[in-house]
Amino acid sequence: MEHPSRLSTGQFYAQAMIQLLIEPGRFFKELPGRTSPARALGFVLISCGFYTFANLLTRGFAGPAWRTAPAFLLGSSGMILISAFLGYITMII
């Protein structure tokens, strides 16, 4: 098995999602030593991209997709930031 720091962003995303679904406790215990801010940003961007792509495929829009895609991308990024902020506040209270 390849060392986690040498994995590409896509491979890291796939491995992290599988481990998060199968062993969430172990995932969060090992997370600080396995990731960096760049990997975290890549993970967020891939997740936001999936959300945007799924919304564009499953809903009918009157306008072109290039107009609505940035709104969905910003909306999904905002949801991540809000939930991270609320989780942080919950943990420190």
WOGI-V641892 format. One line per field, one symbol per residue. ss: DSSP state (H for helix, E for strand, - for the rest). psi: psi as a letter, one per 20 degrees, with the letter a starting at -180 (. if undefined). burial: b if it has 9 or more other C-alpha atoms within 8 Angstrom, else e. A space follows every 10 residues. Layout:
BEGIN
ss=???
psi=???
burial=???
END
This chain:
BEGIN
ss=---HHH--HH HHHHHHHHHH HH-HHHHHHH HHHH--HHHH HHHHHHHHHH HHHHHHHH-- ----HHHHHH HHHHHHHHHH HHHHHHHHHH HH-
psi=pqphijqrgg gggggggghh hgmhghghhi ghiirrhghg gggghgghgg ggggghhiqp qhrqhihhgh ghghghghhg gghgghgggh hi.
burial=eeeeeebebe ebbeebeebb eeebeebeee eeeebeeebb ebbbebebbe bbbebbeeee eeeeeeebbe ebbeebbeeb eeeeeeeeee eee
END
